[in-house]
Amino acid sequence: MLSITLGPLALPVAPLMLLAALALAVFAARRLAGAGQAAQAERALLGAAVAALLAARLGHVLPHWQPYLAQPWAVFDIRDGGWDDAIGVAVAALWLAARSRALPALRRPLLWSALAGVGVWTVLGVAVLAAGGRALPVPAPDVALTALAGGGQQPLAEVLGGRPAVVNLWASWCPTCRAEMPVLEAARRRDGADVRFLLVNQGEAAAVVRAYLKREGMAEEGVWLDATRALGHASGSSGLPLTLFFDAQGRRVHAHLGALNAAALQVQVQRLRQAR
């Protein structure tokens, strides 16, 4: 499961899990600390959360500094999902340990509230995995796609063709999808010799897709139709755009809901190339 659908909105699961865990931890800290120190306990936990997020972001950006150096603004585009969870958790633990040492009366409230937050995060993670079937990597779903050029139908596993692949689910009515197209096209021109780039339209007629491609000056090559939006549902999200990353064995190794900036896409493509 990648998202939760609320009416027309598709909300990514990971940030919701984090917010739920933080909210419970803050609630527990305030209750355990008592009225006199509730505000201090809350500030300590919120400070730990901010420090953890900054560290987790830097832990992702610094090892991949070259793509981000070419687009420095992308460092602040946290929608790309680039985080190092282990570094974030370690920094949060160090922050809380430092605050506990400075405020001995808050040691127990901070310890138990942090454990409560981690527990909720873990339980929600297990529930998401159970809803999604299993942890990554997973085989390509048994979904048939129709080639826009030629009209032939093939299972996704055959379309991948034993090569690493970036599979973008999109629709012409989706503004974010349209804004992302130049990023995907630039990546295809740069890395298309090693990695396949597939644009899988969700639910639109072939004539609508052709008209859009013609307006944008894009070729039909690599564009596929998924009339029933089966691939999105099989991947755990009805939201668009959705980008799936497959290794050379046809296994999905990563997924991202929402727009990808050029730096984040390049990082994921590099990972696919290195894993060959």
N, C-alpha and C positions, 0 to 999 in steps of 0.2 A: 504494500500500500504506500503510494507516494503522496497522495493528497486526500483531503476530506472535502466532499462537495456539499456546499450550502447554497441551495438555489442556483443562481448563475455563477457563483464563486467556487473556485477550486483552491483550497488553502493547503500549502505544503505541510506535511505532517511534522517534520523535524523541528521547525521553530515553535510549533504549538506544544510539542513535548517539552521543549526547553522552558517555555513560559510557564507551563503547568508545574514543572518541577521547582522552578524558582518561586512561584507564588506559594506553593505549599511550604517550602523551606522558610520563607519570610514569615508566613503565618505561624509556623511552629516556633520560630525564634522569638517572636513577640510574645507568644503565650508562655514559653518557658522562661524568658528573661524577666517577666513581670512588668508592671506598669512603669516602674522607675527606670528600667534600662531597655525597654522595648525599642525605643528609637535608636539607641546605640547598636543593638543587635541587628536591626533592619539595615542600618547604614553599613555595617560590617559585611553583611551578606550581599547587598547591592554592589558594594565596592569590589567584593570578590568576583561577582558576575561580570562587571565591567572589565576588570583586569584579565579575567579568563578569556573573554571574547577578543580583547585586543591581542593577547598572546596567541590565541588560536589562529587569529587572522594572520599575524606576522609569521607564525609557524608554517603557514601555507605559502605566503607570498615570498618569503626570503629564499627558500630553496628553488623557487621558480621565478627568480628576479628578472630574467631576460624578457619573457613575454610581458611582464608588468612594467619593465623599464620602457618598453616601446609605447605603452599606454599608461602613464602614471595615474591617471584618474581612475583606472580600473581597480586600483588598490582599495578605493573607498566604495566600490560597487559590491556590497556584501550580498547582493542578490545572486551572485554567481556560485554561492555555496562552497567557497574555498575556505576551509577551516582545518586545523589540526586538533582533533578532540583531545588527544593525550596530553599535549602541551597545555591546553586550556584547563583541563582537570588538575594538572600538576600545579599550575600557577594559582588556581583557586584554593587548593589545599595549603599552599605556602602563605597566601594572603590571610586565610582564616587562622592559621597557626600563629602568624605574627600578631593579629588582633587579639587572639586568646591570651598570648603572652603579655600584651600591653594591658588587657582588661581581664584579669583572672576570674572575675565574677561571671564572665560570659563564656567561659570555657565549655561548660556542659551545654548551655543553650545552643551555642554555635556548633558543637560537635553533633548533637542529636538532630538539630535542624538540617545540617548538611547531609547527614546520613539519610534523613527522610527524603530530601530532594533527590539524592542519588538513587534511592530506592524507587521513587516514583518514576524517574527517568528510565531505570532498568525495566520496571514492570511494563511501562508503556512501550518500550522498545520490543520487549518480548511479545506484547499483544499485536504490535504492528507486523512483526515477522510472522506471527501466526495467521494474521489476516492476509498477508501477502504470500503465504505458502512456505517460504524458506529464505534463508539469507543469500546474499550475492556471493559468488556468481551463480547465475541460473541460465539454463538453456534458452535459446530463442523460443518464444511461444509458437504454438502451432497455428499460425495465422497465414492465410493466403492473401497475396497482394496482386494487383493488376497493373501491368506496365502501362503508363500513359502513352508511350510510343510503341505501338504495335498491338496493345490490348491483351497480350498473353498473361496468364495467371500463374504464379509460382508461390510456393511456401516461403516464408521469410528466411528459413534456414538456407534454402537454395539461393535466394537473392543475395544473401551475405557472401556466398561464394568462397568460403574459407579464408577470407581476409578480414583484418580489423575493419570496423565500420562505425560510422557516426550516422545514426538514423534519427532524423528530425521529423516529428509529427506536427503538422501545421494545417492552417486553413486560410483562404484568401480574405475571409471576413475578420480575421484576428489581427488587430493592429500591431501587437507585440511580435507576432510571427512575421509580418511584413517588414518590421524594423530589423529583425534578426537576419533576414535573407542575405543582405550584403556581407555580413560576417561569415556566414556559412559558405557563400560563393568564394570569398577570398581564401578561406581555409581549404576549400576543394582545389582551387588553382595551385595553392602552395604544397599541399600534402596529398593530393589525389592519386599520386603514383603509388603510395604505400597504404593509404587508408581509403576505403570506399565512403562516399557521402551519398546518402539516400534521403530524398524528401518524400515523405509519405503523407499525402493529403488525407484529411479526415472528413469523410462524409459528403464531399462535393462531387458534382457531376464532372465528367471529363471535359465537357465544353467550357464549364466555368473555370476549370484549372488552366486549360489552354489559353483562354482569353486573358487570364491574369499573367501567365508567363509571357505572352506576346506583349502585353503592355509594359512589362518590366524588362523586356529584352533578354529573357532567360530561355535556355534550351530545355527540351523535354527529356533529355538524357538524365537518368538517375531519379526521375520523378515517378512515383507509384501512387496508386489509388487504393484507399481502404474505405470502401463505401459504407460499411457498417461500424466503422471506428473500433474494430475488434482489437487492433494492436494497442490502442490506448487503454482499453478496459483490461486487456490481458497483462498490461504493464503496471496496473495499479493506479491509474489516474485518468480522469476525463478532461483535465485542464490542458490548455495549449498556451504556448508551445511546450512540447515535451521532447527532450533530446536523450536518446538511448545510446550507450556506447557498448559495442560488442568486440570481444577479442577474436583472434583468428580461429578459435575453436567454436565460434558461434555462441558464446556465453555472454549474457549481459553482465558487465562488470561495474557499470555506473549509470546513473540516470539523473537528469536535472529538469525540474519543472520551472518554467519561466525562461526569460531571455538570458542568453549567455553572451558576455562580452568577448571580444577577440582574444584577450589574454587568457581567460579561463578556458575557452575552447582549445587554444593552443596547448595549454597544460594537459588537458585530457587526451588530446591527440598524441602528444609526446609519450604519455603513459601507455597508450595503445601500441605505439611503435616500439617502445622499449620492451614490451611484454611478448613480442613476436617470438 
